[in-house]
Amino acid sequence: MINGLGATPLMEQFIFMGDVSERLSLEGVEIEFKKVGSYMTSLDMAGISLTMLKLADTSWLPYLEHPTETPTAF
């Protein structure tokens, strides 16, 4: 999961995901689920965060891909 921290453009986040994907592929790591966007931000903070997890059971993958609804404003 690539998370933009607020001021990082989406295009830069996708470029970073491409670089990470390429590097992991060279190491023999297969990415089964990708998520790129601004999910947890700070006001105009530049940068991104990378979160990776190893699935203990591939049957969990559909839960990661399942659509969800969240409030956008209070």
Predicted model as a PDB file, atoms N, CA, C, CB and O in Angstrom, pLDDT in the B-factor column:
MODEL        1                                                                  
ATOM      1  N   MET A   1       0.856  -1.169   0.000  1.00 95.00           N  
ATOM      2  CA  MET A   1       0.000   0.000   0.000  1.00 95.00           C  
ATOM      3  C   MET A   1       0.899   1.228   0.000  1.00 95.00           C  
ATOM      4  CB  MET A   1      -0.972   0.000   1.224  1.00 95.00           C  
ATOM      5  O   MET A   1       1.785   1.375   0.842  1.00 95.00           O  
ATOM      6  N   ILE A   2       0.652   2.090  -0.951  1.00 96.00           N  
ATOM      7  CA  ILE A   2       1.337   3.376  -1.023  1.00 96.00           C  
ATOM      8  C   ILE A   2       0.345   4.431  -0.554  1.00 96.00           C  
ATOM      9  CB  ILE A   2       1.867   3.681  -2.483  1.00 96.00           C  
ATOM     10  O   ILE A   2      -0.756   4.540  -1.095  1.00 96.00           O  
ATOM     11  N   ASN A   3       0.733   5.204   0.449  1.00 95.00           N  
ATOM     12  CA  ASN A   3      -0.117   6.247   1.000  1.00 95.00           C  
ATOM     13  C   ASN A   3       0.542   7.600   0.786  1.00 95.00           C  
ATOM     14  CB  ASN A   3      -0.393   6.002   2.499  1.00 95.00           C  
ATOM     15  O   ASN A   3       1.660   7.827   1.249  1.00 95.00           O  
ATOM     16  N   GLY A   4      -0.147   8.503   0.085  1.00 94.00           N  
ATOM     17  CA  GLY A   4       0.326   9.883  -0.039  1.00 94.00           C  
ATOM     18  C   GLY A   4      -0.004  10.627   1.235  1.00 94.00           C  
ATOM     19  O   GLY A   4      -1.112  10.505   1.758  1.00 94.00           O  
ATOM     20  N   LEU A   5       0.946  11.401   1.745  1.00 93.00           N  
ATOM     21  CA  LEU A   5       0.752  12.045   3.045  1.00 93.00           C  
ATOM     22  C   LEU A   5       0.037  13.390   2.970  1.00 93.00           C  
ATOM     23  CB  LEU A   5       2.077  12.233   3.708  1.00 93.00           C  
ATOM     24  O   LEU A   5      -0.190  14.028   3.998  1.00 93.00           O  
ATOM     25  N   GLY A   6      -0.317  13.823   1.769  1.00 90.00           N  
ATOM     26  CA  GLY A   6      -1.103  15.049   1.652  1.00 90.00           C  
ATOM     27  C   GLY A   6      -0.732  15.884   0.451  1.00 90.00           C  
ATOM     28  O   GLY A   6      -1.610  16.289  -0.311  1.00 90.00           O  
ATOM     29  N   ALA A   7       0.570  16.158   0.257  1.00 92.00           N  
ATOM     30  CA  ALA A   7       0.976  17.048  -0.822  1.00 92.00           C  
ATOM     31  C   ALA A   7       1.649  16.310  -1.977  1.00 92.00           C  
ATOM     32  CB  ALA A   7       1.905  18.104  -0.287  1.00 92.00           C  
ATOM     33  O   ALA A   7       2.056  16.945  -2.949  1.00 92.00           O  
ATOM     34  N   THR A   8       1.774  15.006  -1.895  1.00 93.00           N  
ATOM     35  CA  THR A   8       2.432  14.251  -2.955  1.00 93.00           C  
ATOM     36  C   THR A   8       1.417  13.895  -4.041  1.00 93.00           C  
ATOM     37  CB  THR A   8       3.097  12.971  -2.387  1.00 93.00           C  
ATOM     38  O   THR A   8       0.421  13.228  -3.760  1.00 93.00           O  
ATOM     39  N   PRO A   9       1.658  14.331  -5.275  1.00 95.00           N  
ATOM     40  CA  PRO A   9       0.710  14.046  -6.360  1.00 95.00           C  
ATOM     41  C   PRO A   9       0.537  12.546  -6.595  1.00 95.00           C  
ATOM     42  CB  PRO A   9       1.174  14.715  -7.651  1.00 95.00           C  
ATOM     43  O   PRO A   9       1.457  11.756  -6.383  1.00 95.00           O  
ATOM     44  N   LEU A  10      -0.645  12.181  -7.030  1.00 95.00           N  
ATOM     45  CA  LEU A  10      -0.969  10.782  -7.295  1.00 95.00           C  
ATOM     46  C   LEU A  10      -0.016  10.182  -8.331  1.00 95.00           C  
ATOM     47  CB  LEU A  10      -2.421  10.656  -7.776  1.00 95.00           C  
ATOM     48  O   LEU A  10       0.371   9.019  -8.214  1.00 95.00           O  
ATOM     49  N   MET A  11       0.363  10.962  -9.336  1.00 97.00           N  
ATOM     50  CA  MET A  11       1.277  10.452 -10.353  1.00 97.00           C  
ATOM     51  C   MET A  11       2.603  10.003  -9.726  1.00 97.00           C  
ATOM     52  CB  MET A  11       1.532  11.525 -11.425  1.00 97.00           C  
ATOM     53  O   MET A  11       3.142   8.959 -10.095  1.00 97.00           O  
ATOM     54  N   GLU A  12       3.124  10.781  -8.787  1.00 97.00           N  
ATOM     55  CA  GLU A  12       4.373  10.408  -8.118  1.00 97.00           C  
ATOM     56  C   GLU A  12       4.191   9.140  -7.277  1.00 97.00           C  
ATOM     57  CB  GLU A  12       4.869  11.566  -7.229  1.00 97.00           C  
ATOM     58  O   GLU A  12       5.108   8.327  -7.166  1.00 97.00           O  
ATOM     59  N   GLN A  13       3.017   8.979  -6.695  1.00 97.00           N  
ATOM     60  CA  GLN A  13       2.743   7.773  -5.915  1.00 97.00           C  
ATOM     61  C   GLN A  13       2.755   6.543  -6.819  1.00 97.00           C  
ATOM     62  CB  GLN A  13       1.386   7.892  -5.190  1.00 97.00           C  
ATOM     63  O   GLN A  13       3.291   5.500  -6.446  1.00 97.00           O  
ATOM     64  N   PHE A  14       2.158   6.668  -8.017  1.00 97.00           N  
ATOM     65  CA  PHE A  14       2.146   5.543  -8.950  1.00 97.00           C  
ATOM     66  C   PHE A  14       3.544   5.252  -9.501  1.00 97.00           C  
ATOM     67  CB  PHE A  14       1.182   5.826 -10.101  1.00 97.00           C  
ATOM     68  O   PHE A  14       3.886   4.091  -9.725  1.00 97.00           O  
ATOM     69  N   ILE A  15       4.347   6.280  -9.718  1.00 97.00           N  
ATOM     70  CA  ILE A  15       5.730   6.062 -10.153  1.00 97.00           C  
ATOM     71  C   ILE A  15       6.486   5.291  -9.079  1.00 97.00           C  
ATOM     72  CB  ILE A  15       6.440   7.413 -10.455  1.00 97.00           C  
ATOM     73  O   ILE A  15       7.225   4.355  -9.385  1.00 97.00           O  
ATOM     74  N   PHE A  16       6.302   5.681  -7.830  1.00 97.00           N  
ATOM     75  CA  PHE A  16       6.952   4.977  -6.725  1.00 97.00           C  
ATOM     76  C   PHE A  16       6.486   3.522  -6.655  1.00 97.00           C  
ATOM     77  CB  PHE A  16       6.664   5.690  -5.393  1.00 97.00           C  
ATOM     78  O   PHE A  16       7.297   2.622  -6.434  1.00 97.00           O  
ATOM     79  N   MET A  17       5.182   3.288  -6.844  1.00 97.00           N  
ATOM     80  CA  MET A  17       4.663   1.916  -6.836  1.00 97.00           C  
ATOM     81  C   MET A  17       5.317   1.095  -7.944  1.00 97.00           C  
ATOM     82  CB  MET A  17       3.126   1.913  -7.003  1.00 97.00           C  
ATOM     83  O   MET A  17       5.650  -0.072  -7.738  1.00 97.00           O  
ATOM     84  N   GLY A  18       5.499   1.694  -9.108  1.00 97.00           N  
ATOM     85  CA  GLY A  18       6.172   1.000 -10.202  1.00 97.00           C  
ATOM     86  C   GLY A  18       7.590   0.616  -9.831  1.00 97.00           C  
ATOM     87  O   GLY A  18       8.032  -0.496 -10.123  1.00 97.00           O  
ATOM     88  N   ASP A  19       8.312   1.536  -9.183  1.00 97.00           N  
ATOM     89  CA  ASP A  19       9.686   1.250  -8.753  1.00 97.00           C  
ATOM     90  C   ASP A  19       9.724   0.139  -7.700  1.00 97.00           C  
ATOM     91  CB  ASP A  19      10.343   2.522  -8.195  1.00 97.00           C  
ATOM     92  O   ASP A  19      10.566  -0.757  -7.761  1.00 97.00           O  
ATOM     93  N   VAL A  20       8.808   0.209  -6.741  1.00 97.00           N  
ATOM     94  CA  VAL A  20       8.744  -0.816  -5.700  1.00 97.00           C  
ATOM     95  C   VAL A  20       8.399  -2.177  -6.315  1.00 97.00           C  
ATOM     96  CB  VAL A  20       7.700  -0.431  -4.620  1.00 97.00           C  
ATOM     97  O   VAL A  20       9.014  -3.190  -5.985  1.00 97.00           O  
ATOM     98  N   SER A  21       7.411  -2.186  -7.211  1.00 97.00           N  
ATOM     99  CA  SER A  21       7.004  -3.436  -7.863  1.00 97.00           C  
ATOM    100  C   SER A  21       8.163  -4.059  -8.636  1.00 97.00           C  
ATOM    101  CB  SER A  21       5.819  -3.185  -8.808  1.00 97.00           C  
ATOM    102  O   SER A  21       8.378  -5.270  -8.580  1.00 97.00           O  
ATOM    103  N   GLU A  22       8.905  -3.223  -9.354  1.00 97.00           N  
ATOM    104  CA  GLU A  22      10.043  -3.723 -10.131  1.00 97.00           C  
ATOM    105  C   GLU A  22      11.116  -4.309  -9.214  1.00 97.00           C  
ATOM    106  CB  GLU A  22      10.643  -2.596 -10.993  1.00 97.00           C  
ATOM    107  O   GLU A  22      11.649  -5.386  -9.480  1.00 97.00           O  
ATOM    108  N   ARG A  23      11.422  -3.602  -8.145  1.00 97.00           N  
ATOM    109  CA  ARG A  23      12.450  -4.078  -7.206  1.00 97.00           C  
ATOM    110  C   ARG A  23      12.028  -5.389  -6.543  1.00 97.00           C  
ATOM    111  CB  ARG A  23      12.728  -3.011  -6.128  1.00 97.00           C  
ATOM    112  O   ARG A  23      12.837  -6.310  -6.433  1.00 97.00           O  
ATOM    113  N   LEU A  24      10.784  -5.483  -6.104  1.00 97.00           N  
ATOM    114  CA  LEU A  24      10.307  -6.711  -5.465  1.00 97.00           C  
ATOM    115  C   LEU A  24      10.289  -7.868  -6.456  1.00 97.00           C  
ATOM    116  CB  LEU A  24       8.906  -6.500  -4.874  1.00 97.00           C  
ATOM    117  O   LEU A  24      10.592  -9.003  -6.090  1.00 97.00           O  
ATOM    118  N   SER A  25       9.941  -7.592  -7.691  1.00 97.00           N  
ATOM    119  CA  SER A  25       9.951  -8.620  -8.728  1.00 97.00           C  
ATOM    120  C   SER A  25      11.359  -9.181  -8.926  1.00 97.00           C  
ATOM    121  CB  SER A  25       9.415  -8.050 -10.050  1.00 97.00           C  
ATOM    122  O   SER A  25      11.535 -10.389  -9.086  1.00 97.00           O  
ATOM    123  N   LEU A  26      12.358  -8.299  -8.915  1.00 97.00           N  
ATOM    124  CA  LEU A  26      13.748  -8.744  -9.041  1.00 97.00           C  
ATOM    125  C   LEU A  26      14.166  -9.644  -7.874  1.00 97.00           C  
ATOM    126  CB  LEU A  26      14.680  -7.535  -9.122  1.00 97.00           C  
ATOM    127  O   LEU A  26      15.037 -10.503  -8.014  1.00 97.00           O  
ATOM    128  N   GLU A  27      13.526  -9.427  -6.726  1.00 97.00           N  
ATOM    129  CA  GLU A  27      13.820 -10.232  -5.535  1.00 97.00           C  
ATOM    130  C   GLU A  27      12.947 -11.492  -5.470  1.00 97.00           C  
ATOM    131  CB  GLU A  27      13.616  -9.392  -4.268  1.00 97.00           C  
ATOM    132  O   GLU A  27      13.061 -12.279  -4.531  1.00 97.00           O  
ATOM    133  N   GLY A  28      12.076 -11.680  -6.472  1.00 96.00           N  
ATOM    134  CA  GLY A  28      11.217 -12.859  -6.517  1.00 96.00           C  
ATOM    135  C   GLY A  28       9.966 -12.751  -5.675  1.00 96.00           C  
ATOM    136  O   GLY A  28       9.329 -13.761  -5.375  1.00 96.00           O  
ATOM    137  N   VAL A  29       9.601 -11.526  -5.288  1.00 95.00           N  
ATOM    138  CA  VAL A  29       8.403 -11.302  -4.469  1.00 95.00           C  
ATOM    139  C   VAL A  29       7.247 -10.930  -5.385  1.00 95.00           C  
ATOM    140  CB  VAL A  29       8.645 -10.185  -3.401  1.00 95.00           C  
ATOM    141  O   VAL A  29       7.350  -9.993  -6.176  1.00 95.00           O  
ATOM    142  N   GLU A  30       6.141 -11.669  -5.276  1.00 91.00           N  
ATOM    143  CA  GLU A  30       4.951 -11.399  -6.086  1.00 91.00           C  
ATOM    144  C   GLU A  30       3.980 -10.537  -5.290  1.00 91.00           C  
ATOM    145  CB  GLU A  30       4.268 -12.722  -6.531  1.00 91.00           C  
ATOM    146  O   GLU A  30       3.642 -10.853  -4.150  1.00 91.00           O  
ATOM    147  N   ILE A  31       3.536  -9.444  -5.906  1.00 93.00           N  
ATOM    148  CA  ILE A  31       2.551  -8.562  -5.274  1.00 93.00           C  
ATOM    149  C   ILE A  31       1.172  -8.991  -5.751  1.00 93.00           C  
ATOM    150  CB  ILE A  31       2.823  -7.047  -5.613  1.00 93.00           C  
ATOM    151  O   ILE A  31       0.887  -8.955  -6.948  1.00 93.00           O  
ATOM    152  N   GLU A  32       0.323  -9.396  -4.826  1.00 91.00           N  
ATOM    153  CA  GLU A  32      -1.017  -9.866  -5.188  1.00 91.00           C  
ATOM    154  C   GLU A  32      -2.078  -8.791  -5.021  1.00 91.00           C  
ATOM    155  CB  GLU A  32      -1.386 -11.070  -4.354  1.00 91.00           C  
ATOM    156  O   GLU A  32      -3.171  -8.906  -5.576  1.00 91.00           O  
ATOM    157  N   PHE A  33      -1.767  -7.749  -4.262  1.00 92.00           N  
ATOM    158  CA  PHE A  33      -2.752  -6.694  -3.995  1.00 92.00           C  
ATOM    159  C   PHE A  33      -2.003  -5.372  -3.886  1.00 92.00           C  
ATOM    160  CB  PHE A  33      -3.576  -6.988  -2.682  1.00 92.00           C  
ATOM    161  O   PHE A  33      -1.027  -5.266  -3.143  1.00 92.00           O  
ATOM    162  N   LYS A  34      -2.459  -4.365  -4.626  1.00 94.00           N  
ATOM    163  CA  LYS A  34      -1.854  -3.038  -4.586  1.00 94.00           C  
ATOM    164  C   LYS A  34      -2.927  -2.004  -4.291  1.00 94.00           C  
ATOM    165  CB  LYS A  34      -1.134  -2.715  -5.919  1.00 94.00           C  
ATOM    166  O   LYS A  34      -4.061  -2.113  -4.758  1.00 94.00           O  
ATOM    167  N   LYS A  35      -2.561  -1.020  -3.525  1.00 94.00           N  
ATOM    168  CA  LYS A  35      -3.453   0.098  -3.243  1.00 94.00           C  
ATOM    169  C   LYS A  35      -2.592   1.359  -3.237  1.00 94.00           C  
ATOM    170  CB  LYS A  35      -4.221  -0.094  -1.870  1.00 94.00           C  
ATOM    171  O   LYS A  35      -1.586   1.423  -2.531  1.00 94.00           O  
ATOM    172  N   VAL A  36      -2.986   2.359  -4.019  1.00 96.00           N  
ATOM    173  CA  VAL A  36      -2.235   3.605  -4.120  1.00 96.00           C  
ATOM    174  C   VAL A  36      -3.213   4.766  -3.973  1.00 96.00           C  
ATOM    175  CB  VAL A  36      -1.455   3.693  -5.474  1.00 96.00           C  
ATOM    176  O   VAL A  36      -4.244   4.800  -4.646  1.00 96.00           O  
ATOM    177  N   GLY A  37      -2.895   5.709  -3.102  1.00 94.00           N  
ATOM    178  CA  GLY A  37      -3.750   6.879  -2.922  1.00 94.00           C  
ATOM    179  C   GLY A  37      -3.408   7.601  -1.633  1.00 94.00           C  
ATOM    180  O   GLY A  37      -2.440   7.259  -0.953  1.00 94.00           O  
ATOM    181  N   SER A  38      -4.199   8.592  -1.306  1.00 91.00           N  
ATOM    182  CA  SER A  38      -4.018   9.347  -0.063  1.00 91.00           C  
ATOM    183  C   SER A  38      -5.084   8.889   0.923  1.00 91.00           C  
ATOM    184  CB  SER A  38      -4.105  10.901  -0.311  1.00 91.00           C  
ATOM    185  O   SER A  38      -6.230   9.333   0.871  1.00 91.00           O  
ATOM    186  N   TYR A  39      -4.691   8.003   1.811  1.00 88.00           N  
ATOM    187  CA  TYR A  39      -5.639   7.384   2.747  1.00 88.00           C  
ATOM    188  C   TYR A  39      -5.518   7.964   4.157  1.00 88.00           C  
ATOM    189  CB  TYR A  39      -5.417   5.873   2.793  1.00 88.00           C  
ATOM    190  O   TYR A  39      -6.527   8.150   4.837  1.00 88.00           O  
ATOM    191  N   MET A  40      -4.311   8.247   4.591  1.00 89.00           N  
ATOM    192  CA  MET A  40      -4.066   8.858   5.906  1.00 89.00           C  
ATOM    193  C   MET A  40      -3.126  10.022   5.642  1.00 89.00           C  
ATOM    194  CB  MET A  40      -3.450   7.817   6.966  1.00 89.00           C  
ATOM    195  O   MET A  40      -1.946   9.819   5.355  1.00 89.00           O  
ATOM    196  N   THR A  41      -3.643  11.235   5.738  1.00 89.00           N  
ATOM    197  CA  THR A  41      -2.859  12.396   5.342  1.00 89.00           C  
ATOM    198  C   THR A  41      -2.645  13.353   6.504  1.00 89.00           C  
ATOM    199  CB  THR A  41      -3.535  13.118   4.197  1.00 89.00           C  
ATOM    200  O   THR A  41      -3.300  13.268   7.543  1.00 89.00           O  
ATOM    201  N   SER A  42      -1.715  14.257   6.294  1.00 87.00           N  
ATOM    202  CA  SER A  42      -1.483  15.372   7.187  1.00 87.00           C  
ATOM    203  C   SER A  42      -1.515  16.619   6.307  1.00 87.00           C  
ATOM    204  CB  SER A  42      -0.114  15.229   7.979  1.00 87.00           C  
ATOM    205  O   SER A  42      -1.102  16.562   5.149  1.00 87.00           O  
ATOM    206  N   LEU A  43      -1.976  17.693   6.812  1.00 83.00           N  
ATOM    207  CA  LEU A  43      -2.186  18.895   6.010  1.00 83.00           C  
ATOM    208  C   LEU A  43      -0.945  19.260   5.211  1.00 83.00           C  
ATOM    209  CB  LEU A  43      -2.588  20.058   6.900  1.00 83.00           C  
ATOM    210  O   LEU A  43       0.065  19.687   5.771  1.00 83.00           O  
ATOM    211  N   ASP A  44      -1.033  19.087   3.896  1.00 82.00           N  
ATOM    212  CA  ASP A  44       0.020  19.470   2.956  1.00 82.00           C  
ATOM    213  C   ASP A  44       1.399  18.889   3.287  1.00 82.00           C  
ATOM    214  CB  ASP A  44       0.115  20.961   2.906  1.00 82.00           C  
ATOM    215  O   ASP A  44       2.415  19.522   2.999  1.00 82.00           O  
ATOM    216  N   MET A  45       1.450  17.714   3.879  1.00 91.00           N  
ATOM    217  CA  MET A  45       2.735  17.085   4.186  1.00 91.00           C  
ATOM    218  C   MET A  45       3.267  16.388   2.938  1.00 91.00           C  
ATOM    219  CB  MET A  45       2.596  16.074   5.362  1.00 91.00           C  
ATOM    220  O   MET A  45       2.554  15.604   2.311  1.00 91.00           O  
ATOM    221  N   ALA A  46       4.498  16.667   2.582  1.00 92.00           N  
ATOM    222  CA  ALA A  46       5.117  16.025   1.434  1.00 92.00           C  
ATOM    223  C   ALA A  46       5.636  14.646   1.842  1.00 92.00           C  
ATOM    224  CB  ALA A  46       6.263  16.900   0.866  1.00 92.00           C  
ATOM    225  O   ALA A  46       6.116  14.458   2.959  1.00 92.00           O  
ATOM    226  N   GLY A  47       5.535  13.696   0.931  1.00 94.00           N  
ATOM    227  CA  GLY A  47       6.075  12.368   1.182  1.00 94.00           C  
ATOM    228  C   GLY A  47       5.029  11.283   0.998  1.00 94.00           C  
ATOM    229  O   GLY A  47       3.858  11.546   0.727  1.00 94.00           O  
ATOM    230  N   ILE A  48       5.497  10.056   1.156  1.00 95.00           N  
ATOM    231  CA  ILE A  48       4.635   8.884   1.038  1.00 95.00           C  
ATOM    232  C   ILE A  48       5.062   7.865   2.082  1.00 95.00           C  
ATOM    233  CB  ILE A  48       4.698   8.275  -0.396  1.00 95.00           C  
ATOM    234  O   ILE A  48       6.163   7.929   2.629  1.00 95.00           O  
ATOM    235  N   SER A  49       4.171   6.930   2.341  1.00 96.00           N  
ATOM    236  CA  SER A  49       4.529   5.797   3.191  1.00 96.00           C  
ATOM    237  C   SER A  49       4.262   4.513   2.409  1.00 96.00           C  
ATOM    238  CB  SER A  49       3.725   5.817   4.539  1.00 96.00           C  
ATOM    239  O   SER A  49       3.373   4.456   1.560  1.00 96.00           O  
ATOM    240  N   LEU A  50       5.038   3.506   2.711  1.00 97.00           N  
ATOM    241  CA  LEU A  50       4.909   2.194   2.088  1.00 97.00           C  
ATOM    242  C   LEU A  50       4.588   1.194   3.179  1.00 97.00           C  
ATOM    243  CB  LEU A  50       6.208   1.790   1.316  1.00 97.00           C  
ATOM    244  O   LEU A  50       5.309   1.096   4.172  1.00 97.00           O  
ATOM    245  N   THR A  51       3.507   0.453   2.998  1.00 96.00           N  
ATOM    246  CA  THR A  51       3.126  -0.599   3.935  1.00 96.00           C  
ATOM    247  C   THR A  51       3.051  -1.907   3.171  1.00 96.00           C  
ATOM    248  CB  THR A  51       1.768  -0.279   4.636  1.00 96.00           C  
ATOM    249  O   THR A  51       2.384  -1.994   2.140  1.00 96.00           O  
ATOM    250  N   MET A  52       3.732  -2.920   3.671  1.00 95.00           N  
ATOM    251  CA  MET A  52       3.696  -4.247   3.041  1.00 95.00           C  
ATOM    252  C   MET A  52       3.338  -5.270   4.112  1.00 95.00           C  
ATOM    253  CB  MET A  52       5.072  -4.602   2.360  1.00 95.00           C  
ATOM    254  O   MET A  52       3.725  -5.135   5.273  1.00 95.00           O  
ATOM    255  N   LEU A  53       2.599  -6.287   3.709  1.00 92.00           N  
ATOM    256  CA  LEU A  53       2.310  -7.385   4.618  1.00 92.00           C  
ATOM    257  C   LEU A  53       2.345  -8.688   3.849  1.00 92.00           C  
ATOM    258  CB  LEU A  53       0.945  -7.193   5.309  1.00 92.00           C  
ATOM    259  O   LEU A  53       2.040  -8.744   2.658  1.00 92.00           O  
ATOM    260  N   LYS A  54       2.720  -9.717   4.553  1.00 91.00           N  
ATOM    261  CA  LYS A  54       2.740 -11.051   3.970  1.00 91.00           C  
ATOM    262  C   LYS A  54       1.479 -11.776   4.426  1.00 91.00           C  
ATOM    263  CB  LYS A  54       4.034 -11.841   4.381  1.00 91.00           C  
ATOM    264  O   LYS A  54       1.238 -11.945   5.621  1.00 91.00           O  
ATOM    265  N   LEU A  55       0.677 -12.201   3.448  1.00 88.00           N  
ATOM    266  CA  LEU A  55      -0.560 -12.908   3.790  1.00 88.00           C  
ATOM    267  C   LEU A  55      -0.232 -14.304   4.302  1.00 88.00           C  
ATOM    268  CB  LEU A  55      -1.506 -12.990   2.567  1.00 88.00           C  
ATOM    269  O   LEU A  55       0.469 -15.069   3.639  1.00 88.00           O  
ATOM    270  N   ALA A  56      -0.740 -14.626   5.473  1.00 90.00           N  
ATOM    271  CA  ALA A  56      -0.543 -15.957   6.032  1.00 90.00           C  
ATOM    272  C   ALA A  56      -1.370 -16.983   5.271  1.00 90.00           C  
ATOM    273  CB  ALA A  56      -0.908 -15.975   7.518  1.00 90.00           C  
ATOM    274  O   ALA A  56      -1.038 -18.168   5.228  1.00 90.00           O  
ATOM    275  N   ASP A  57      -2.457 -16.500   4.673  1.00 92.00           N  
ATOM    276  CA  ASP A  57      -3.362 -17.387   3.954  1.00 92.00           C  
ATOM    277  C   ASP A  57      -3.923 -16.611   2.755  1.00 92.00           C  
ATOM    278  CB  ASP A  57      -4.519 -17.914   4.893  1.00 92.00           C  
ATOM    279  O   ASP A  57      -4.528 -15.554   2.934  1.00 92.00           O  
ATOM    280  N   THR A  58      -3.728 -17.120   1.551  1.00 89.00           N  
ATOM    281  CA  THR A  58      -4.191 -16.406   0.360  1.00 89.00           C  
ATOM    282  C   THR A  58      -5.707 -16.285   0.283  1.00 89.00           C  
ATOM    283  CB  THR A  58      -3.686 -17.097  -0.872  1.00 89.00           C  
ATOM    284  O   THR A  58      -6.220 -15.500  -0.514  1.00 89.00           O  
ATOM    285  N   SER A  59      -6.426 -17.041   1.088  1.00 93.00           N  
ATOM    286  CA  SER A  59      -7.888 -16.909   1.093  1.00 93.00           C  
ATOM    287  C   SER A  59      -8.320 -15.564   1.693  1.00 93.00           C  
ATOM    288  CB  SER A  59      -8.526 -18.072   1.883  1.00 93.00           C  
ATOM    289  O   SER A  59      -9.491 -15.196   1.592  1.00 93.00           O  
ATOM    290  N   TRP A  60      -7.393 -14.831   2.313  1.00 92.00           N  
ATOM    291  CA  TRP A  60      -7.708 -13.507   2.864  1.00 92.00           C  
ATOM    292  C   TRP A  60      -7.746 -12.438   1.787  1.00 92.00           C  
ATOM    293  CB  TRP A  60      -6.693 -13.122   3.925  1.00 92.00           C  
ATOM    294  O   TRP A  60      -8.296 -11.361   2.019  1.00 92.00           O  
ATOM    295  N   LEU A  61      -7.181 -12.699   0.616  1.00 92.00           N  
ATOM    296  CA  LEU A  61      -7.096 -11.709  -0.455  1.00 92.00           C  
ATOM    297  C   LEU A  61      -8.450 -11.104  -0.834  1.00 92.00           C  
ATOM    298  CB  LEU A  61      -6.474 -12.337  -1.669  1.00 92.00           C  
ATOM    299  O   LEU A  61      -8.530  -9.887  -1.006  1.00 92.00           O  
ATOM    300  N   PRO A  62      -9.516 -11.895  -0.971  1.00 93.00           N  
ATOM    301  CA  PRO A  62     -10.820 -11.283  -1.309  1.00 93.00           C  
ATOM    302  C   PRO A  62     -11.294 -10.256  -0.284  1.00 93.00           C  
ATOM    303  CB  PRO A  62     -11.873 -12.364  -1.444  1.00 93.00           C  
ATOM    304  O   PRO A  62     -12.022  -9.327  -0.633  1.00 93.00           O  
ATOM    305  N   TYR A  63     -10.890 -10.414   0.978  1.00 92.00           N  
ATOM    306  CA  TYR A  63     -11.286  -9.432   1.987  1.00 92.00           C  
ATOM    307  C   TYR A  63     -10.589  -8.096   1.760  1.00 92.00           C  
ATOM    308  CB  TYR A  63     -10.972  -9.955   3.390  1.00 92.00           C  
ATOM    309  O   TYR A  63     -11.177  -7.043   2.007  1.00 92.00           O  
ATOM    310  N   LEU A  64      -9.348  -8.126   1.293  1.00 90.00           N  
ATOM    311  CA  LEU A  64      -8.640  -6.885   0.971  1.00 90.00           C  
ATOM    312  C   LEU A  64      -9.259  -6.201  -0.245  1.00 90.00           C  
ATOM    313  CB  LEU A  64      -7.153  -7.169   0.717  1.00 90.00           C  
ATOM    314  O   LEU A  64      -9.278  -4.973  -0.326  1.00 90.00           O  
ATOM    315  N   GLU A  65      -9.760  -6.989  -1.183  1.00 90.00           N  
ATOM    316  CA  GLU A  65     -10.325  -6.459  -2.426  1.00 90.00           C  
ATOM    317  C   GLU A  65     -11.797  -6.091  -2.316  1.00 90.00           C  
ATOM    318  CB  GLU A  65     -10.151  -7.459  -3.526  1.00 90.00           C  
ATOM    319  O   GLU A  65     -12.351  -5.490  -3.236  1.00 90.00           O  
ATOM    320  N   HIS A  66     -12.439  -6.440  -1.209  1.00 92.00           N  
ATOM    321  CA  HIS A  66     -13.873  -6.201  -1.041  1.00 92.00           C  
ATOM    322  C   HIS A  66     -14.161  -4.697  -0.953  1.00 92.00           C  
ATOM    323  CB  HIS A  66     -14.396  -6.924   0.222  1.00 92.00           C  
ATOM    324  O   HIS A  66     -13.471  -3.980  -0.229  1.00 92.00           O  
ATOM    325  N   PRO A  67     -15.172  -4.215  -1.683  1.00 91.00           N  
ATOM    326  CA  PRO A  67     -15.492  -2.777  -1.634  1.00 91.00           C  
ATOM    327  C   PRO A  67     -15.991  -2.369  -0.254  1.00 91.00           C  
ATOM    328  CB  PRO A  67     -16.548  -2.423  -2.694  1.00 91.00           C  
ATOM    329  O   PRO A  67     -16.652  -3.141   0.441  1.00 91.00           O  
ATOM    330  N   THR A  68     -15.659  -1.139   0.125  1.00 87.00           N  
ATOM    331  CA  THR A  68     -16.093  -0.609   1.421  1.00 87.00           C  
ATOM    332  C   THR A  68     -16.608   0.804   1.250  1.00 87.00           C  
ATOM    333  CB  THR A  68     -14.941  -0.639   2.447  1.00 87.00           C  
ATOM    334  O   THR A  68     -16.366   1.449   0.230  1.00 87.00           O  
ATOM    335  N   GLU A  69     -17.309   1.270   2.242  1.00 87.00           N  
ATOM    336  CA  GLU A  69     -17.788   2.652   2.269  1.00 87.00           C  
ATOM    337  C   GLU A  69     -17.338   3.286   3.580  1.00 87.00           C  
ATOM    338  CB  GLU A  69     -19.350   2.721   2.116  1.00 87.00           C  
ATOM    339  O   GLU A  69     -17.480   2.702   4.654  1.00 87.00           O  
ATOM    340  N   THR A  70     -16.793   4.494   3.466  1.00 79.00           N  
ATOM    341  CA  THR A  70     -16.361   5.221   4.659  1.00 79.00           C  
ATOM    342  C   THR A  70     -16.894   6.646   4.590  1.00 79.00           C  
ATOM    343  CB  THR A  70     -14.808   5.217   4.790  1.00 79.00           C  
ATOM    344  O   THR A  70     -17.133   7.164   3.499  1.00 79.00           O  
ATOM    345  N   PRO A  71     -17.081   7.280   5.732  1.00 80.00           N  
ATOM    346  CA  PRO A  71     -17.505   8.685   5.708  1.00 80.00           C  
ATOM    347  C   PRO A  71     -16.395   9.554   5.157  1.00 80.00           C  
ATOM    348  CB  PRO A  71     -17.908   9.166   7.116  1.00 80.00           C  
ATOM    349  O   PRO A  71     -15.222   9.302   5.433  1.00 80.00           O  
ATOM    350  N   THR A  72     -16.740  10.578   4.380  1.00 75.00           N  
ATOM    351  CA  THR A  72     -15.734  11.472   3.807  1.00 75.00           C  
ATOM    352  C   THR A  72     -15.653  12.797   4.554  1.00 75.00           C  
ATOM    353  CB  THR A  72     -16.039  11.728   2.344  1.00 75.00           C  
ATOM    354  O   THR A  72     -14.658  13.512   4.437  1.00 75.00           O  
ATOM    355  N   ALA A  73     -16.681  13.129   5.317  1.00 66.00           N  
ATOM    356  CA  ALA A  73     -16.667  14.374   6.091  1.00 66.00           C  
ATOM    357  C   ALA A  73     -17.634  14.248   7.256  1.00 66.00           C  
ATOM    358  CB  ALA A  73     -17.037  15.594   5.201  1.00 66.00           C  
ATOM    359  O   ALA A  73     -18.610  13.501   7.194  1.00 66.00           O  
ATOM    360  N   PHE A  74     -17.357  14.969   8.286  1.00 61.00           N  
ATOM    361  CA  PHE A  74     -18.235  14.956   9.459  1.00 61.00           C  
ATOM    362  C   PHE A  74     -18.933  16.256   9.622  1.00 61.00           C  
ATOM    363  CB  PHE A  74     -17.465  14.640  10.707  1.00 61.00           C  
ATOM    364  O   PHE A  74     -19.713  16.425  10.559  1.00 61.00           O  
TER     365      PHE A  74                                                      
ENDMDL                                                                          
END                                                                             
